[in-house]
Amino acid sequence: MNIQTVGVVGAGVMGIGVAQNLAQTDHQVILVDISEDILDKAKHEIRNNIRFQGFFKKGVDVGVASRREASQRHRQENSDGVIEKIEFSTNYKILENADFVVENVTEKWDIKKQVYSLLDSICPADCVFAANTSAIPITRIASVTKRADKVIGIHFMNPVPMKPMVEMIRGYHTSELTIETAKKILAQMGKECVLVNDSPGFVSNRVLMLTINEAVFLLQDQVATAEDIDKIFKSCFGHKMGPLETADLIGLDTILFSIEVLYENFNDSKYRPCSLLKKMVDAGLHGRKSGKGFYIYQ
C-alpha cells in the first residue's frame, strides 16, 4: 500500500507528537480535533517541540552571537517547513482521502466508540486505522468498524519524535497486510516495533500502570516522598525517570483512565485506582500539561 496522506485524530500531547514526527519524515498530515483553539495550541506546541529538539541534539550554543542567530533562524525555518506539511482541521470529512489514520483521543470508551464509527463512515475502505491507546483492547475498537482486519494498535511512547520504539498490537482480526503496512509507516518515521497480542494494557501499560498506581499508594501512605520514591527507581534500577515523574509526563488523567480500563476489563482488585490519584485528577493536577502534578512545572 502506497501511503500518501496520514490522518491524525486528536491534538493532545500524543497526537501533536505523532503529527510532528510524521511531518518531519516528509508525510502529508491532516491533524483533526474538535476546536480551533486546540489546533492553534497544537501548532504552537509543535514549533516549541522542534526548537527543543534542536537544543537537545546540538546542546546549547556558547559560540559567538552570529552562530546563535544562525542556529535560531535554522530552527525557525525548520519548524515552518514541518508546519507546512500539516493541515489543521475541525472537520472529519477532510479524512475522506486518507490512506492511514492514527487515533489519539482520550482513553474513554464512549468517546472512542463514536470516533471510530465516524471514521469508518468517512475514510476509504482500504484505509488502515491505528489506535494509539494506552489500555483499550484493539479487538474491542475494531468491533465498531466494518474493517476489523484493518485495525491495529500502535502504542507510541512520549515524546513521540524522540522515542525510536513502539508497541504494536495485533487485534483478533488484524490482517498480515495491515501489520506490514503499519511496519512500513513506522520505518518511514524512523521507528522499530515489538508486536504483541491483544490484551487490555498490552505489555507496557499492564505493568507500568500498576507500578505508578502503587507508587501513588506509597505516597498516600506516607512511606516516602515523591522525590525519594523516584530517586530509588533512578538510582537503584537505573531508570531515567521515576514512576511519579513518568506519571506527570504522561498525564495523571490519562493514568487514571488507563487504570480504570484495566480494572473494568480484568475485574481484579490489584487494578483498583488509588484514591489520591483520583483526588489529584479531580483537582486538575494532571502533571506537566497542567503545570502541577506530583511536581511543580513552570
Summary of the structure (lengths in Angstrom):
residues: 298
radius of gyration: 19.7
end to end distance: 44.7
largest distance: 61.6
contacts: 975
relative contact order: 0.10
helix: 55%
strand: 14%
